[in-house]
């Protein structure tokens, strides 16, 4: 039984070592993407504020802003996923 437990710990350690680089890369990419999306959202809102309410470009810019928001949510999900696998890699 003790040998079986050691084998499970060894397998868990092996899985953790394989997952760590992927988690680090995912986290790094998610942070970089989030920074870029922040710029897109900020400049989109700034341009929208300069336009008149009846400007047809407002609808297009709102689509850009909404897409950037959805992409930012996806990056948050990636970060959560990476944190979960670090907390419980052998669950």
N, C-alpha and C positions, 0 to 999 in steps of 0.2 A: 504494500500500500504506500509506503514512504517513497519507494522508487517511482511509483505512478505519479505522486504529487510533484516530485522533482521534474519528471518529464513534462508535466503540464506547465510548471513554472518556466522551464526551458523553452517550451513552445511559445508561451506568452511573451517572454523576453525577445525571442526571435521575431515575433509578429510586431512587437513594439519598435524594434530597431528598423524594421522595414517601413513602418508607417511614419516614423519621425521625419525623414527628409521630405516626404510628400506633404505632411502637415505644415512643415516650415515653408515650403514653396507655396502652398495654397494660401497660407497666412500672408506671406510677403506680397504675392500677386493681388490678393484681395485688398490689402492696404493701399497698394499703388493704384489699383483700379478705383478705389473709393476716393483717393485724392484727385484723380482726373475727373471723376464724376462730379465732385464738389465744384471744380472749376466750371464744368459745363453747366451745372445748375445755376451757379452764381451769375455767370455771364448771360445766361438765358433770361433770368429774372431781371437783370439790369437792362437788357434790351427791351424786354416787355414793358418795363416801367416808362421807357422813353416813347413808346408808341401811343397813338391815339386809340381810344376804346373801340373805334370802328375799323381799325386797320386789319385787313385780312391776314396779315402775317401773324397776328396774335394767336390764331388757332393753330398754326403750324408750330410756333414757339411753345405753345402749351403742350403739344404732342412731344416735342423734344424734352421739355422739362419732365413730363410724366414718364417717358421712357428712361430718363436718367434716374428718376426716383425708383423705378422698378429694378433697374440694374444695381442701384445702391442696396436695395433690399436683398438681392441675390448675393452681393458681396458679404452682407451681414450673415446670411445663412451659411456661406462658406466658412466664415470665421467661427461660427457656432459649431459647425461640423468638425472642424479641426480641433477645437477645444474639447469636444465630447470624446473624440478618439484618443486624445492625450489622457483624459481623466479615466477612461475605461477601455483600454485597448483590447482586453481579452474577455469582454462581456459576452 
